[in-house]
Each structure stands twice: as C-alpha cells, then as structure tokens.
Amino acid sequence: MKAIEAVQISARFSSRTVFHSVEFSLQRGELVGVIGPNGAGKSTLLRILANLRQPDSGQVQFFGRAARDWKPRDLARRIAYLAQDGPVHWPMNVGALVSLGRLPHRRFFSGESNADRAAIERAQAATDITTLRHRTMREISAGERMRVLLARALAVDASVLLADEPVAALDPQHQLAAMELLRTLARHDRGVIVVLHDLSLASRFCDRLVLLYDAGIYAQGRPNHVLGDEFMAAAFNIEVARGERDGRQFLVPWQHYRARPEDR
C-alpha cells in the first residue's frame, strides 16, 4: 500500500498556476527528494502532501484512504511535517519544543508517558541537540534551531516524514548527519520526502528525485536520470561538473548553461 498517493493535483495562487496535473506517490522504505528552481512549487507540493493545504483540483490519499476519511489526530500520528521556516512564537526551551511532537499521541490534560519520554530522548540524540535542551529558542543559532525543529518532527515517530529544506541552515557536518538520518529512517520502513536545493546531497542520498519545473513534474526517477545535463540546463540554466568518490557519483553546479551552436 502506498503511504501517499496524489492524483492529478493542481495548485494555484490567485491567477497563477503553480503546478497542474501532478501525479506523485510515496512508498514506505524510500527517501524521495523534491528539487526545482525557486517558485516551482516545492513547498506548496509538500504542504498538500502533508494535508495542510487542499489542492485546487485532484485528490490525495493517505495509506489508501482519502484525507476526509481520516480524523485529523489520527493522521497527525502517521505523518510528521517539518516546515522550511517553522515559527516559534514563545520563548520556550528546546526540550519543551521537541516534546510538542508527542501531542498527537497524548490524551487531553495527560502528562508524558514513558513512550513519550523515550521518543523525545531518541529525537534529541538523533539530531545532536541533547546538550541544548535547557536553552531557550532565542539562545540558539539558526542551524541549531533547524535541528530542534527536525527533532520535534522526529518525536512524532510517524510512518511518514515530510521535510522542507531541513539542511539549508546547517553546517556541512550536520548536513551530512541530517541526510544520513533521513536515509536511515527510510531504511527502517518509513517514507521520507525532503525538499532540497543541494544537488550533490540529492544525488548521494535520495532513492528517487522529483524535479518540479514549468508548472509540473518535469522529470522523476533515479538521481542519475533526473540530474542529467538536459534537465539541469532546462530547469536551472546550469552546467554541472561530475566526479566519483568511493564508487559513488557526485555533481557540482559549475557555470551558467552556455548553449552549443547546434542548440541555437
């Protein structure tokens, strides 16, 4: 059974069509990267797949059932969402913020259970924020803040994790750690979708890529296919340099695309 399946979904803002007739599915056990230029609709797609925004047409099913057939609390236990720049409106400490990830599992006015505390501790350890748990959100850096928000999403212990640019503010060490963590989650029968701008990380860690461009899915499939020269030139107007390390291919955005005479 597919964890998420989107059928012919479209999204518009006022008179502008962000994308139309998009078909997308996620299986548990895979890490899918969503890439594309600014304004292509990556965050909008993720919000629709998280059931936080309704598509203007089409439908999304979660674990074989339409969104309307789910109680919001039950679906919140199954799908965790990490926003690109999730707001924190109160000066709460890190540990308290991470614990909010357990709200879908708790009864009203009840305290934390042993399962709640264990999930919170695992999430803090996995994101390397255990030593930050007594600091307030105002006392940590932007990169640390993103790791805290990722920990909150992990604490849900959901079957599916949707993460919008979770590595954008991180240093290289924590970028690698975050991507390794997301891949490990997928290998433990979770479904993970991650929006990325770093094409090298997308190539190295994702099982499958979806390239949004020109109001729809321009390409999808294995990374070495989606990151091909033709797609990179069309969607990003770039040429890439490619290499290999430890039997794995990588690429680096190198320069603006320069059309060959035969392409003109």
N, C-alpha and C positions, 0 to 999 in steps of 0.2 A: 504494500500500500504506500502511495506517495504521501510524504509528510505535508507538502504544499503543492497545489496544482492551480495555476492561473490559466484561464481560458479566455482568449480574445479580449484581454483587458485594455482599456484606454484611459488616459488621464489628460485633463485639460485645466488650464488656469485662465479664466476669463475666455478670451477668444483664441488663445494659443494652445495648440495641441502639443503636449509634452511627448507622449508616445501613443500609438494606436495598435490594436490587434496583436498585443503581445501574448505569446504562449510561453509558459515557464513552469517547470516542475522541480521539486527538490526531493531527493531520496535520503532517508537516514543513512549515515555512513559516508556521506560525501561533503567536501568543502568546496563551495562554489563561489567564485569571485565575480563581482559585477564591476566592470570598468567602463570608461567612456569619458568624453570631454565634459567640461563644465556645462551645466544646463541640459544635459542629455536625459535627465530624469532618474538618476540612480537612487537618490534619497526618496523620491516620490514612489518609485517601484518598491523600495524596501518598506515604506510605511504602509503601502497597500498589502504587501505580503504579511505584515505584522497585524493586519486588521485595525490599523489606526486611521486609515483613510479609505473610503469606499471608491472603487473605480467608477469612472463615468459611464463605462459600459463593460460588459463581460462579467465574469464571476471568479471567485477564488474559493477553493475547497481546502479544508484542513483535515488531514487524516481521513479523507474520504467523505467528509461532511461539510455542507455549506456553512458559512460563518453564522448565518441566522439560526442554525440548529445547535449552536454552542452557547452555553452560559458563559458570560464574559470571564467569570472567575475560573471556570474550568479551562478555558482556552489560555488564560494567563499563566496557568501552571505548565502548559505544554509549549508555549512559545515565549522566549525572552528576547527583548529588543534593547539594543544599545544605540542611542541617538548620536548623531555626529557631534552635537554640542549640547548635551543634555543639561538643562538648567538646574541649579541647586539654589533654592530660594531662601534657605535658612542656614545659619552658621553652625550646622550640626557637625559632630565629629565623624571621622571616617568610618569607625566601626558601626555607628548608628545608621549611616547612609547605606552601607553594604547590607545591613540587616533588613532594609526595606525590600530587598529582593525576595524575602520569605513571606511577604504579606499575602500572596495568593494561597499559601498553604496554611495560614493561621486562622483560627476561628476568631470572631469578633471579641475584643476585650480579653483575649487569652495571651499569656506570656509565651516566650520562646520555648519550644520543645527541645529535647536532645537532638532530634533530627535537624531542627533549625540551626542550632549552635554548631553542629558538625558541618553543615553546608556552608555556613558563614566562614568558619575557620578554613575549610578547603579553598573557598574562593579567594580569601585573603592571601593564603600561602601561594596559590597558583599564579597570582598577579604580583607577588612580591611587595605587598603593602602591609604586612603584619606589623612592622615597626611604625607604621603611620597611623594605626587605628585610634590613637588617643588625640591626634591633631584635628583641628577643625579644617573644613574645606578651604577656608581663607588662608591657611598656613602652609598650603602645599602648592607645588608648581603645576603648570598646565599638563605636563606629561604625567605627573603623579595623579592628577585629577582624572585623566582618562583611564588610568589603570584602576582607580577606585570605582569608576562607573562601570568598567568591564567586570570588576569583582561583583558589583551589585547584580549585573545580568547573570553572571555565573551562579550566584547564590540561589537563583530561581530553580536551578537543577532541572531545566526544561529539556524536552526532546529536541527542540529546535532553537538555535541562537541566530539572530539577525543582528549584524554589527555594521554600523555605518562609519567607515573610516576610523577604525579603532587604533590605528598605528600612526595617524597623522602627526600627533604631537610628541611622539615617543623618540628617545634617542635610539641609535642603532641596536644596542644590546637589547633593549626592551621591545623594539620592533620584532627582532628575531624571536624573542621569548613569547611574545603575543601570538605570532603566526604559528610557532610550534605548538602552543597551547590549543589554538583553534583546530589545527590538524589532528592533535591528539583527541580532542573532543569528538571530531568526526569519526575517528577510528574506533571510538567506543560507542558506536551506534547512535550518534547524534547527527542531526542535519545542521549544517552551518552555512550561512550566506554572509559574505563580507564584501563591503564596498571598498575598493582600493584605487589609489592613484599611482602607487608604486608598481610599475610593470614588472620589475625584477622579482619582487615578493610574490606577485600574482603568478608569475611563471614558475617559481620554485615550489610554492606551497599548495596551490589550488589544484583540485582534480579536474575542474571544468571552469571555463570562463564564459561570461555573457557580456558582449560588447554592445552597449546602447549607443546608438548614433542615428541621425536622420529620422527621428520620431519613431524608432522601433528597435528591435534587436537586429543589429547589422551582421553579427556573427556570433556563434556559440559552439562550444565543443572543447576539445583538448587545448591546453595553453599553446602548444607549438603551432596549432592551426590558427587560433584567434589572434595570436600575436605575430602573424605573418606580415611581411613587408607591405603587401597590398592594403591590408586592413589598417595598419599603423599610419600609412600615408593618407588614406581616405579620412579616418576618424580623427586623428591627432595632427595631421600635417607634419609628421616627423619621419626621419630615418633613424634606425636603431643600429647599434653595434652589438654583435653577438659573440659569445665565448662559451667555454665549457670548463667546469671545475668538478672533479670527483665524479665524472660521468654524467653530470647534470648540466643542461644548457642554461645560460642566463643572457639577458639583454639589457642594454643601457640606452636610453634616449640620447641621440648623438647630435643631430642637427635638424634644422627645418628641411622638409622634403623639397628636393630640387628635381623637377620633372625632367626626364630624359627627352631628347629631341623627338624620339619616336612616339612619346606620350602626348605631345602637344598637338 
